[in-house]
């Protein structure tokens, strides 16, 4: 299964909304100290971007783990939609096309994998980062706004990889 289903997208949106609700400091504190509050959300957003990158054509163990997580999430989300609220299972909710990662972009994803793993272990935001990766995997190839975000993410990873490695 190379696509995300409606159930998978629903779980990804649930993770995103739950994180935003838990993070929301209120309008008055957000206006008073916006950077402080946005800083608390940045680990989730950065790991969500990483999750999007892992699902964009990365192979090997990283790609297999991302695709396995998406497959399980699709199944759980579809089961929740069918048996939880009485809906119908949809075939897929994938975007029509996305920019795959080049070899250099894949190298950047490997470097980011090491950074994310260490950051999850060392940071106080480890759980937020795990949820961000999961959210990015769920929404990275969706046809919605998060799916459209995957195109600039992949382009940026490919460009940075091209700068770092040269045109190997």
C-alpha positions in Angstrom: 0.0 0.0 0.0 1.7 3.2 -1.2 -1.1 5.6 -0.2 -2.8 7.0 2.8 -6.5 6.3 3.3 -9.2 8.5 4.8 -8.6 6.7 8.1 -4.9 7.5 8.1 -5.5 11.1 7.2 -8.1 11.3 10.0 -5.7 9.9 12.6 -3.0 12.4 11.3 -5.4 15.3 11.7 -6.4 14.0 15.2 -2.8 14.0 16.2 -2.3 17.5 14.9 -5.5 18.9 16.5 -4.7 17.2 19.9 -1.2 18.6 19.9 -2.5 22.1 19.0 -5.2 22.0 21.7 -2.7 20.8 24.3 -0.2 23.5 23.3 -2.7 26.4 23.0 -1.7 28.9 25.7 -4.7 31.2 25.2 -4.9 34.3 23.1 -3.7 36.8 25.7 -0.4 34.9 26.6 0.2 34.2 22.9 0.0 37.9 22.1 2.2 38.8 25.0 5.0 36.2 24.4 4.5 34.8 20.9 8.0 33.5 20.4 8.1 31.7 23.7 4.9 29.9 23.0 5.8 29.1 19.3 9.1 27.7 20.6 7.2 25.1 22.6 5.5 24.0 19.4 8.6 23.9 17.2 9.8 20.4 18.1 6.4 19.0 17.0 6.4 20.9 13.8 10.0 20.1 12.9 9.5 16.4 13.6 6.3 16.5 11.5 8.3 17.9 8.6 10.8 15.0 9.1 7.9 12.5 9.1 6.7 14.0 5.8 10.2 13.5 4.3 10.4 9.9 5.4 7.3 8.9 3.5 8.4 10.6 0.2 10.1 7.8 -1.5 12.8 7.0 1.1 13.7 3.4 0.9 15.6 1.0 3.1 14.8 0.6 6.8 13.7 4.2 7.3 11.2 4.0 4.4 10.0 0.6 5.4 9.4 1.8 9.0 7.5 4.8 7.8 5.4 2.8 5.4 4.7 0.2 8.1 3.5 3.0 10.4 1.3 4.4 7.7 -0.2 1.0 6.9 -1.0 0.3 10.6 -2.4 3.9 10.9 -4.5 3.4 7.8 -5.9 0.2 9.2 -6.7 1.7 12.6 -8.2 4.8 11.1 -10.4 2.9 8.7 -11.5 0.6 11.4 -12.4 3.6 13.6 -14.3 5.2 10.7 -16.3 2.1 9.9 -16.9 0.6 13.3 -16.6 3.7 15.4 -18.8 6.2 13.6 -20.5 3.9 11.0 -18.8 5.4 7.9 -17.4 3.7 4.8 -13.8 2.8 4.1 -12.4 4.9 1.3 -9.7 3.5 -1.1 -7.2 6.3 -0.7 -6.7 10.0 0.0 -3.3 10.5 -1.6 -2.1 13.4 -3.6 -1.9 12.9 -7.3 1.8 13.7 -7.5 4.6 14.7 -5.3 8.3 15.4 -5.7 10.4 12.3 -4.7 13.7 12.7 -2.9 16.9 12.5 -4.9 19.9 10.5 -3.6 21.3 13.7 -2.0 17.9 14.4 -0.5 17.9 10.9 0.9 21.3 11.6 2.5 19.7 14.6 4.2 16.9 12.4 5.5 19.5 10.0 6.9 21.3 12.9 8.7 17.9 14.2 10.0 17.1 10.7 11.3 20.2 10.7 13.4 19.3 14.2 14.7 15.7 13.2 15.4 16.6 10.1 17.3 19.2 11.9 19.5 16.8 14.8 20.1 14.0 12.4 21.1 16.2 10.8 23.7 17.8 14.0 25.0 14.9 16.5 24.8 12.0 17.1 27.1 9.9 17.2 24.0 10.5 13.5 23.0 6.8 12.5 23.1 5.8 15.6 21.1 8.5 14.7 18.5 7.3 11.1 18.3 3.8 12.3 17.7 5.1 14.8 15.1 6.8 12.1 13.1 3.7 10.0 13.2 1.6 13.0 12.1 4.0 13.8 9.3 3.9 10.2 8.1 0.1 10.2 8.1 -0.3 13.5 6.3 2.8 13.7 4.1 1.2 12.2 1.0 -2.4 13.3 1.7 -4.2 15.5 -0.9 -4.8 18.3 1.7 -2.7 21.1 3.0 -0.1 18.9 4.6 0.4 17.0 1.4 1.1 20.3 -0.4 3.7 21.1 2.2 5.5 17.9 1.2 6.5 19.4 -2.1 8.6 22.3 -0.7 10.0 20.0 2.0 11.2 17.5 -0.6 12.5 20.4 -2.8 14.4 21.9 0.2 15.9 18.5 1.2 17.0 17.9 -2.4 18.5 21.4 -2.7 20.3 21.1 0.6 21.6 17.7 -0.3 22.8 19.1 -3.6 24.7 21.8 -1.8 26.1 19.4 0.8 27.1 16.6 -1.5 27.5 18.5 -4.7 26.0 17.0 -7.8 27.5 13.5 -7.2 
